Amino acid sequence: MKILVFISHVPDTTSKINFTPDGKAFDTNGVQFVINPNDEFGLTRAMWFKEKQGAHVTVVNVGEATAEPTLRKALAIGADEAIRVNAKPTDGFFVAKQLAKVVADGSYDLIIAGRESIDYNGGMVPGMVAEMLGYHFVNGCIGLEVEDNKATAIREIDGGKETLSFDLPLILGGQKGLVEEKDLKIPNMRGIMMARSKQLTVLEPTSDQAKTTIDHFEKPPAKAACKLVSPDNVDELIDLLHNEAKVI
């Protein structure tokens, strides 16, 4: 079985987010980047299929050279090879077009993506790729088993869970539950050393253009200072809730 895992190169959630002075771009200075958490759940599940069923695992990212350390980490975790489409990931449509070509050219059986990335939270790329290629697609996936050419996936729905069966090829958007946090793999020294010799292929992008442009970024307004009210002063509390917070 050939598995392809989409890997997004995203800022660590502990990083301080800033924008350029003109508000047109994200300022990457001093920002630590990591594998998108939803993608890491998918990569860990792919490693399970590699260990149990002998699957061959490839990871792919649409990004510039700065994303290569993130791909090398995926290789150190256990992926067999990596692909980087040499382009700035401008919007979901553009990224989906690049990934669809990689999927089509590689004839993969199972494509695992994260439900969404934690930078822009678009949640659109895996579904777009599935539509472009006419593949089965399941989102919000929290369980996956594959036997021969059949996949059984469990996804979250309002008020419960739904179990679905598909013929391969299949694209899924995974999240926590596909594996648990305690099962995530941390690269060891042997894996890090082996990753240096694994193949990382750089592909040039297709001629497709982004469908959206960024007007500007802005941070949300700073939160107001906390006001403390004496437990004996109920009238002041009601006045604040009514006239300032406007919740009653």
Buried (B, 14 or more C-beta within 10 A) or exposed (E): BBBBBBBBBBBEEEBEEBBEEEEEEBEEEEBEBBBBBBBBBBBBBBBBBBEEEEBBBBBBBBBBEEBBEBBBBBBBBBBBBBBBBBBEBBBBBBBBBBBBBBBEEBEBBBBBBBBBBBBBEEBBBBBBBBEBBEBBBBBBBBBBEBEEEEBEBBBBEEEEEEEBEBEBBBBBBBBBBBBEEEEBBEBEEEBBEBBEEBEBEEBEBBEBEBEEEEEEBEEEEEEEEEEEBEEEEEEEEEEBEEEEEEEE
